[in-house]
Amino acid sequence: MLTFFTAQPGKSMPTKSVDNAIMTITAVADYLKVTERTIYRLAGAKKIPSFKVGGSWRFSKADIDEWIKKQSIEGLDGMQTGAGQSKKSAEQGDK
């Protein structure tokens, strides 16, 4: 017997399993277009969201996507700060 579930009004369907995927070092390296060594280094330094299962690194795709957004925002903030500092340095040199 097959049972079908339908969404009830006001209730959302579960998110895609891809969004909740757990990724390996290789998968994250491919996803970010970097080497596996880079991912090992970032994970070991706790600079990328990760956890270990039986001694092997694992990564939540949702956490990686959020980390990417955060890195992008921090990069933009750094560029704005850097530009402001350069301008400030130039102004001080004129005095």
ZIMO-V847643 format. One record per helix or strand. SS is the DSSP state (~ for helix, > for strand). FROM is the first residue (numbers start at 1). LEN is the number of residues. If there is no record, write none. Layout:
BEGIN
ss-><SS & SS>
from-><FROM & FROM>
len-><LEN & LEN>
END
This chain:
BEGIN
ss-><> & ~ & ~ & > & > & ~>
from-><22 & 25 & 36 & 51 & 56 & 61>
len-><2 & 8 & 9 & 3 & 5 & 34>
END
